[in-house]
Each structure stands twice: as C-alpha cells, then as structure tokens.
Amino acid sequence: MFLPRNIHVVISLIITASIPSQQLFGVPVSRTSPAAATFARKLITPEHADAIYRRLVETHWTAKTGLFRSFPDSADLKLSQQASTYEQAAMGLLAIHFGDRERADQLFRFFKNAWAAGPERQGVTHGMRGLANFYNADFGTPGIEGTIHSGPNAWAGLFAATLANRNKDAEALRFALDIEYWLANTVPHENGGIAMAAHNDPYGAAWSRIFSTENNLSYYAFLTELLRNPRLEKNARAAITTERDHVEHWLLDVAYDTRQGRMLRGINPGGPDRMAALDTVTWLISAIGPRRLAARGIDAERLMEEAAKKFEVTVGDQQGVDPTDQNEADRTYADLRMHPEQINRPEGDRHRVIWYEGLGQYILAWSQLAEYAAKTGHPGQAAIDMEKAEKLTREFDHAALGEAHDLSAYPYATPGKFFRYGWGAPKESGKGPAVSLIAGIWRCYAGLGIDPIAGRSIASIARVPVSLPQNIHLAERGPGILYGNSEDMTAEAWKALNTEKWDQAILQAQATIDEWSPQALYLQKKKREEVGHLVEYSGASDSKVIFKYWALNDVAAAYFILGRAQDQKGNYAQALRAFQQVVTHYPLAQIWDPNGWFWSPVEAITNDYVLRDRAHYGAVHPPVFAQGSMVGKSF
C-alpha cells in the first residue's frame, strides 16, 4: 500500500522472471532467473531517476485537476494545455512505482469522474461512453482531440487494474471492469480484434471499421493485468480470458503477416495497412512476450533485427529510432513538400526523425530479448542485446534538454512529422524543443526496467531504488484561455461575459473562433443542404438534430459573445464586424439556453442591436431576413 507523503519513501524494483502470472507492483512474483541476474545492466542511477520524476511533477503537473501537461512549454498555446489520456495513464503507473499516492489517486479520480460524466456532455459525443483522447490540464474538460478511441481507454483501464492489484483496491477494480465491459461489448470486434472506436468521426473517419494493431496491443496488456487480480469472480475471469484469447488470435493470425514475417499497422475498410510502425513490434514483444511468441512460431529476435534495419537512424550527431521506415519518411516529405504551412519531415538526414518515446520502448524490447536469451541458455546473445540497450540509453541521454546537469527533461522527437497523417514533434518553446511528458516517462521506464505493457520488471536491467521527491516547487502558470472542444471553449467565453470580464470574454471567444470556424462553416453548409432552415424545438428529438451541428452553434455563439463584449467596451466597429460574421456566415445557428429552449443569434442581433441602435449597427444586414425565413419565429 502507499505510504504517507511526509515519509521519504524508498522502493526497490522487483526483478522477476518472464512468465505471464508475474506482477510488477507488489503482488507475489517468482524468483529472478540467476542467468538473467548475472549480466543485468544498470541503465539509470537513483539520482537520475529521482530528478526525472521531480521534473515531471514540477513542470507538468496541474494541482487543480491532477492532470499532467504533455508539452507545457510548447509555443503552441493550445497544445501546451493538453493532457493526453494515454500519457496520464502512463504517468499514473509511474506514480504507483514511486509510491506517489497523492498523484496516482488524483489521476484515478479524474478518470473515474470523466468516465461517469461523459455521456451527459452535450455536443458530438453526447450519449457516448468512454474517455476522450485528450483533456485540458488546466480546466479538466475534453481537449483538442475529443475523439473516444479504444487505445487510450485501454491504458486508463491498465492503470486502474494495476492500482487495484497493487493496493487491493475494490473501487479501482470495479472501474477497470467497467472499462473492460465497455470495450468488450460496445466497441465493434472483427476476427477477435477490437476497432479503434465505437462510433465513426462526424467528418468521415470510419473508426468503427478501423482495427489498429497498437490499440489491440494496449487492450491485450489491459486484459492481462486484469487477469492477475485474484479477486475476479469466476464468470468475469472466464469472459476476460476468452476476450484476451480472441485479441491474441487477431494479433498473431491477422495482424502478423506470416508471408513477410512482419506486423501490419492494422486493418481498415480498404484492406491491410502495411505501413511500417515501430511500436507494433516493440509492444508486441512486451505484451505477448518472446516465449509465447516462440511457441507460435514467431522469432522475436528476428523481428527486432528487422526493426533495427528499418527504424534505427542517425539525425545530426544523434542516434535513435524513427517511428516508421525510409519509404514512409520519403513519401511524407514528398507529399507535404508543396504544403509549407504544414510541419514536414526534414530535408536532410534522409528525411528521418528520432522519436524518444519510441526509443524508450525500443530499449525495453531489447532488454526483454536479453532476459529471454539468458533464460534459454544463450548468454552470448543476451550480452549483445543488453549492450545494445545500454548504448541506446546513452543516446537517449544525449538528447536531454536545456542546461540541467541532472538530465531530467527530454524532447518528444527531433523536428518533423511522423507519418503523412498523424503526429509530429510539437512546436518548440522559446528556448528550443518542447519538453515532453511521455519521453521522460519512458526514459524512467527504460532505466528502471519497468515494462508497463508486460506488467512486470525486466530482469536484464539492474534494479535501482527510487524515492518520492520532497519539497515540490510547481512551475508558475498564469490564467489562460481554455482550448478544448467547441462546447467547453464557448462555455468559458459565456462565463467571462456573464461576469463582465470583457477582455477575457473577447480572448476566449476569439480562440474558439480560430479553432473551430472551419468545422462551423462546413456544418452551416451541411445544415442548409439537409434542413434548409432553423429547427423548431419541441423536445429531445429536436435537440439531437440541432446539436448535430455543434460547431456551427458554438462558433456563432462565440461571435455573438465577441460582439457583446466589444459593445460593452464601446468598440462598436469591432462589435459590428463580429455580428456581421454571424448573420453572413452562420445564419442557421441555434444556441441552447439553460432555461430550456434554443434561440437564434441572428434574431438576437437584429432585435437587441440593429433595431435598437441603428447608429452603430444599422449596417448589419442579415440577407436571410429578405427571404422571410426567420421573421416572426420564436425558438
């Protein structure tokens, strides 16, 4: 169990052998393999591990919500507030290892509350269960990616299941089982695999028909951790075991390409996705394990040797791993070369990038192989694998940021985009590359020998005691603009307006407009084609139709708030421009009033400003009025 925070906690890693029933966080384990212990390498010092953990808390943690910012010093203010759900779960697992009860419990409470509140949220995810991919660390609302994907939810489940096993926590177990039941029974399955989401994206992404290898490996790890709990009821254990068997079948009989001896990135409606991705290899070795893979005729050592050829790169004077291979690097660079407004792969270094989160995963995979080689009577191969892991760890530390002598901060990646469609290195801070939460976490994992996907320690990495940092000094942060989904951003603007914080209302409304106007314009066009007029509200069924055009309503509201705030400040020309945007571009918007009805911002602008103050707003001319489509209607 966790110790009080006022005690200097020192916890040693438990070194375990590689069998499925072993535990990382305090549940009985089998003895360390003597062969593995003889060549175990030290990949981090206690002082280094403690410095990284202290930096993760002091730089990334938000006491108000309990969330950790993914890139707190990025010059992209929107991104600097975001907390990736997967990264919160990964941080929660590390907090458990450090005995940090305060932060592990706060993360668990946030997940549990967000899970319960999710279906009640208005907007595009109304009625949907599941955690969003991102949350706003400052405000606790869904973040820039409100999509509900299987993988991040599986990681939240993995964290809850580990907390349940570590603390014999019945509440954490119930929550983990809730997530598992939802994933198993709500998210579509095919050939045993789980889709990326229960629902498709409103803009056309067929998430419910896309099957990601990475997401299925995360799910497999979660199910494995649940099955370690001795308090599972018999029926639940049987159902979870069957589910894990089905996922394993998908991973090894569908996602594994036996002809080429490689992992597919996934399956989509167009067929197999053969794009090379490093984490499909490293996470496979962690989740299934070299022994189990060998029993299925898959040589994990060969998989990693092929991965070394495809993914190991040199960028400048640094060595590391690219998330994909040369072919995708070249295609990404070529496809985006004509779009200078987008981040792209670098022109030099063969268009390659180094991914530091992935480097930590890669180090653990080599360490797993070393452990397995030693246990199966191949000490020479074990030494080779661990020498590689040790060298890569030194390369990881060469990338440490800033002037800190303690090597406590790391970047997410060298500059560049990973895939044609996907993430890349975040916008840099004023001092250089943005510090990354997940890179620091995986440096700790690799150094301490913690494999969160395997759910145990790796015997080939020497155990190192760690301590819970004392006298935490949190980084100062001023009041900011909320960045998240359009509903929450608009609600924050309303809050500022209603409390007469005109400047804050203007900033928040403008941020909402900047973020969501492309979607709003798309939905205005769509509503005109599908409906052609305002929807008369008479009950819940009508509200679903209106909320279907969520960004349209929210951006129109943001412009309305902007106009009202500028009017209050006496900036009539700016207010007129804001009102004109509504009546020209968003005339079909309808805004929900908490008292129980919808209203038209065009009518409000006309009645409250144009007709009452023609001197300032007489130039606002709603073209739809000429058609008589809104006059005299009450909504």
N, C-alpha and C positions, 0 to 999 in steps of 0.2 A: 504494500500500500504506500501511498505518497506520504512523505514526511512534511512537517510544517516548514514553511519557507524561512523561518528565522533560524533554522538549523543548517549548518554548512553540510550539504548532502554530498556524499561521495559514493558513486555507484560504479561498480566494475562490470564490464561486459561479460556476459555468459557465453563462453565459447562452446559451440555444440557441433555434433556430427550432422551429416546431411541426411536426415530421414524425415518423412512428412509429419510425424507426430511431435516434432520438437517445437519449443517455444522460445521466443526472444525475451519476453518481458515478465519473467518470474515464475512461469508455470514449469513444473518438473521437466528436465531435459535429460538426454542420455549423455554419457561421458564424451569428452573430446577425443577424437582419433589421435593416438600417440604419433602416428606418421605425419598427420597434418600439423601437430603442435611443434614438431622438430624444425620446421622451416618457416613458421609463421613470421611475417614481416611486420615491422612497426611502420604504419603509414601516417601517423599523426602523433603529436605529443599531447599530454594532458593540457598544457598551457595553450596550445594552438586550438584544440577543440573548444576549450572554455572561451577563448577570445572570439571564435566564430559565433558561438551561441549567444554571448553577450551582445555582439554586433547585431545579430538577428533580432534580438529583443529591443535593444535601444534604438535601432534605426528603422525597423519595420513594424513594430507592434503599436497598435492603437488601443489604448486602455479603455476608451469609451465603448467599443464594440467587441474587443477581444480579437479582432482580425489583424492579420499581418499584411502590410502593403507589399505587392510583388516587386514594384520598381519605384521606391519612394522618392528618388531624386531625379527621375526622368524629366527632361524638359517638356515632355508631353504631359500637360497638367491633368488631362483626362486619364491617361494611363497611370499617372503617379498615385491616384487614389484607389486603384483597383486591387482586389484581393482574389486571386484565382482559388476556386474551391478545391481543386486538386492540391494546390500548394498549401492551403490551410490544413488539409488532412495530413500531408507530409510533415508539416511543422508540428502538428499535434502528436504524431508518432515520435518525433524527435524530443518533444517536451516530455513525453512519458519516460523516455530513456534518461533524460536529465533529472527526473524527479520533480519537474516543474508543475506541480499540481494546479497552481493558480491559472496558468495559461492553457493547460490541457483541458481543465474543466470549463473555462470560459469559451473555448472553441467548441466543445461539445454542446454547451447550452445554446450557442449561436446556431449551430447546425440543427439542433432539435427544434428550436423555435421557428427557424426559417422553414423547416420541413412542414410544421403544423400550419403556418400562416400562408404557405404558397398558394393553395387552391383558392383562397379568398381574395387574392390580389386581382384587381381589375386589369384589363389590357389583354394582350395577345396570349398570355399564359393563364388567363382566368380559368379556374376549374382544374388545372393541371397539378399533379403531384410532382415532387422532385425538387432538388436544389439547382439553382442557376449555375452556369459555368463560372460566373464572376459575381462578386459583391463589391459594393463601395465600402472600403475600410473605414471611412470617416462617419458615414451615415447608416451603414448596415443594410442598405437597400440593394436590390439586384443591380449589377453593374453593367458594363458596356456590352457584355455578352449574356443576355438573359436566357439564352437557349438552355434547355434542360437535357444534357447528354448523359449517357449511361456511365462513361468512364469516371468523371468527377464524383458522381453519386456512389460508384463502387469504392472509390478512395475514401469518401466520408464514411461508408459502411466499414471499410477496413480499419479506419481509425476507431470507430465506435466498438467494433468487435475486439480489437486489441485492448482498448480501455476496459471492456468487460472482462476479458481474460486476465488482465494484469491486476485489476482491483476487485475481482469477483463482484462486479457492479451489475446488478439486475436491470437497472434503468438503461444503462448503455447497451446491454444485450437486447432488451426489448426494441430499442431504437434500431440497432443493427438488423434485427429480424424484420422490422417494418420496411427498411430499405431493401432487404433481400426479397421480401414478398412482392414488393412493387416491381423490382427488376425482373423477377421470375414470371410474374403473372400479368403485368401491364405492358411491358416493352415487348415488341414482336420478336419472335425467335424463328430461325430457319436453319435446318440441319444441325440443331443444337446450339448454334451461336445466337448471341443477343444483338439486336440492332442498336444503332447509335442513339436512338431516341424513340419515345412512344408516339411522338407526333412530328409531322413534317414542318419545315420552316414556312412561314407565310409568304416568303419570296421565292419558294420553289425548291429548296433543298429537300430531297427525299430522305430525311434522316431515318425514317422508319423502315426504309428499304436498303440502307447502307450498313454494312457489317464491318466494323473496324477491328483489326487484329489487336491493336493496342487496348481498345476498350474491353475486349474479351479477355485479355490477359489480366487487366485490372480486376475484372469480375471474378476470374478464376482465383486470384490471390485473396480476394474478399471472402469467397466461399470457403477456401481452405482455412482461413483464420477462424471463421465461424465454427467449422467442424472441430476445432481444437477445444471448444468450450465443453467441459464435462457436464454442464447443466442443461444442455439441449434436450428437449423432450424427444422421445423415440420417433414420433411421426415427423417432427421437424428435421431431425437428423437424416432420416431416410429421404425426405424430399430434397434437402440440400445436397446430399450425396449424389442423388440422381441428376440434379441440375448441374453439379460440377462435372459429372461424367459426360453429360451432353456437351458442355462447353469444351471439355478436353477433346472430345471427338471432333468438334468443329476446328479447334486449333491444329490438331495433328493430322486430320484426314481431309480437311477442306482448305484451311489457310496455309498449310505446309504443302509446297509444290514438290512432290516426290520426284518428278521428272528432272527438275533443275536443282533439287536439294536446297531450296530457299523458302523463306516465308513471304507470302503475299502481304501487301499492306492492308488488304481487306477485300470485300466483295461489294459491288454496287449494282444497280439495275443494268448497267452496261456490260457487266461481267467482272472477272477478276481484276483487281488493281495491283499491277506488278511493279509499281514504283518502289524502289528500294528505300527502306526506312530502318535506321539503326535500332530503334527501340523495339521493333518486332523480334529482333534477335536477342538483345540483352535481356529483355523482360521475359522472353520465352525460357531462357536458361534459368533465370531467377524463379519464375513461377512454377515451372514443371520440374526443373532440376536435371542435371546431367544423367543421373542414374535412371530416372524414369524415362527420359528421352532415349537413352541407350536401349532400354527394354522395348521401345517401339521402333528400334532400328534407325534412330537419328543420332548422328555423331555430333555432339555439342562442340567438341574441339574443332572439328572441320567447319562447322557453322561460323565459329569465331575467326578461324583463319581466313575464311572468305570475307567476313566482315572487315578484317584488317585491311584486305586489299581494296575494298570498296570505300571504306569510311575514314581510314586514317589519313590525315592531311597535314601539310605544313603551310601556315599562313604567316608571312613575315618571318620572324625568328621563333615562332611558337609552333608546337606540335600538339595535335589533338584529334578530335573526330568531328566529321561533318554529319548532320542528320540524314543526308541522302548521298547518292553516288555521283560520279562525274557526269553521267548522262543527264540527270535531272538538274545538276548545277548549270550545265551548259544551256539546257532548254529554258531554265528560269531566266538566266541572263539574256538569252536571245529574245524571249517573249516580252520581257519588260524593258528592253533597251530603248524602245520607242515611246516609253511612258515615264519621262523623267520625274513626274510628280510622285511616283511610287518608289519605295525602297527596293533596291535590286541587289543582286549578287555583285561582288567587287569585280572590276575589270581585270585586275591582276590575280596572281596566285591561282590561276586556272579556275577562277570564279568560286573558289572554295571558302567556306567559313568554318570556324570552330565553335562547337556547341558545348558549353561547360556543364550544364545539367546532364547531357548525354555522356560526357566524359566520366562523370561520377558513376553512372550506371554501367559504363563500359569497364571501368576498373573493377567493380564488384563482380561482373560476369567472368573476367579473367581470374579473379580470386576464387570464385566458385569452381572453375575448372581445375585450378591448382589443388584445392581441397579434395576434389574427386580423384584427381590423378594420384595423389598421395595415398588415399584410402584404397585405391585399386592396384597398388604396387608399382607405380610409375613415378618414383621420386625425382628423376631427372626432368621429366616433363613438368612436374609440379614446380620445380625450381625455376624453370624457364618461364612458366606462366606468371609466377609471382615477381620475377624480375621485371617482366613487362608491366605488371600492375604498379610496382614501385616506381618505375621510370615515368609512367603516365601521371602518377601522383605528383611528382616533382614538376612536370609540365603544367599541371593544374595550378600549382602554387606560383609558377612564373607569371600567371595571368592576374594575380592579386592586384586589387585596385588601390590607387592613392599612395600616400607615403606611410601608411600604417606598417610598422615593423612586425606586427603580430599576424599578418596575412589573414585578416578576418573578413575581408569583403571581396566578392568576386563578380565579374560581369556575367550576363546571361550568355552572350555569344560575341564573336567578332562581328563587325558590321556586315549586314547582308540579309537577304530573305532566304528562308529555308527551302520552301517549295514554291512552285508557281502560285499555288493557292494555299495560303497559310501564314504562319507567324514568321517573324524575323527578329533581329536584335532591336530592342526598344530604342527610342530616341535618346540620345546621350544627355547627360546632365551638363551643367556649365563647366564642370571640371573634367569631363571625359565620359567614358562608358558608364551607363547607369548601373548602380549596384543591384544585384538580383537576389531575391529571397531564395528561390529554388536552387540556384547554383551553390549558395552557402550551405543549404541543407544537404545536397548530395555530396559536397566536399566532406561534411561531417560523416554522412553515411559511409562513404568510401574509406575514410580514415579510421573510423571506429569499427568497421566491419559489420555494420548494421545493414541487412538487406530487407527493406520493408516489404518487398513483394514476396520474397521467400518466407518472411515472418520469423527470421532467426538470425543469429550471428554466424559469420563465416570464419571457420577455424584457421584458415590460412593467414588471417590478419590478426596480429597480436592484440590482445586486449589492453585497453587503456582506461584508467579511471577518469571520470568526468565529474565536475562539480557544478552545482547550481549557482549562477552568479549572484552576488550580493550588491547592494547599493547601485541599483539600476538608474541611469540618467537618460530619460527618454529624449529623443530629438524634438526640438520645438517645431510646431506647425501652427500657422495662422489659420483663421477661418477661411474656408474655401468654398468653391462652387461645387455643388453636387453634380457628378457625372454618373449616369446610370441609364435605366430605361426612361423612355419619354414621360411616362406617367409620374415617376418619382421626381424627375427634374422639374416638371411643371408644378407638381405639388409644392416643391420647395420655393418656387417663384411665387406661388399664391401666398404661401406662409409669410414671405418677406413683404409682399404687397399689403396683406391684411394687418401687419404690424407696423406699417408705414415706414419700412426700411426701403426707401425708394431706390437708392443706389444698388443695394443688394438685389432687389427685385429685377432691376434692369440687367445686371450682370448674369443672374441666374436665367432669366428669360432669354437673353441673347445666346447663352451657352446651349440652351435647349434648341433654339432655332438652328444654330450652327451644326449641332449634332444630328438633328432628325428631319430637317427640311426636305432632303431628297426622298425619304420614305413618305413624308406627308404629301408631297406633290404627286407621287405615284398613287397613293391611296385616294387623293382627290379625283384623279383621272379614273381610277377604278370605280369609285362610288358613282361618278357621273355616268359611267357606262352601265353599271349593274343596277343602280337605283334611279338616278336622274334627278333626285330631289331630296329634301330633308325627310327623315323618317319620323312619322308621328308616333309619339311614345305613349303606350298604354299598358306596358307591363314588361316582365322579364324577357320575353321573347324578342321584343323590340330593342331592348337594351343590348342584347347579344349582337344584333345586326349593327347597331350604332358603334359598339365597342370594336367591332371588326375593323373599323377604320381608325384605329387608335392613334397613330402618328398624326393623321390629319387633324383630329380633335385637339391633340396636345400642342402641336405647333401653332395652330390658330389661337389657342388659349395663351400661349407664350407671347405671341404678337399682341394680343389684347392686353395682357399684363404690361408689356413693354410700353404700349401706348398710354395706358392709365398712369403708369409711374412717371413717364415723361410729362404728361399733362400736369400732374401734381407738382412737378419741379418747374413748371412754366416753360418747358421746352416744346412749344406747340408744333413746330415744324417737324421735329423728330416723332412726336406722337402721331401727327397726320400720316407720316410715312409708314409707321407701324400699322395703323388702322387700314391704310390703303392696301397693304400686303394681304390682310385678311380678306377684304371684300373682292380683291382681284384674283388671288391665287387659291384661297381656301373657303369659298362661299358655302360649301356643303358641310362644314364642320359643325358639330354639336357638342356642347360641353355639359358635363354632368354637374348638377347642383346637389350637394349632400342632403338637401331638404327633400329630394325625391323627384326631380324632373330634369329634363335636358333643355338647354336654351341655345339659341343661335347667336354667336358673337357678331354676325353681320347685323342682326336686328338690334343688338345692344349698342353697337357703334352708331347705328342710324338714330335710334331713339334717344340715347343718352349724350351723344356728342354732336352729330351732324345737325339734328333738328333743333338742339338747344344752344348751340354755339356755332352758328354759320360763319361768323367772322374768322374763326380759326379752322373749322373743319368742313366748311361748305364745299371745298374742292374734292372731298371724298365722295366718290360716285360708285356705288355698287351696281355694276352692269346687270346683275341678276334681277334687280328691282324692276327694271324696264320690262322684264318678261312676266312680272306679276307672280313669280313663283314663291315669294316669301311674304308678301304684303298681307297683313291681317292675320297671319297664322301665329298660334301660340304653342310653344313646345316646352 
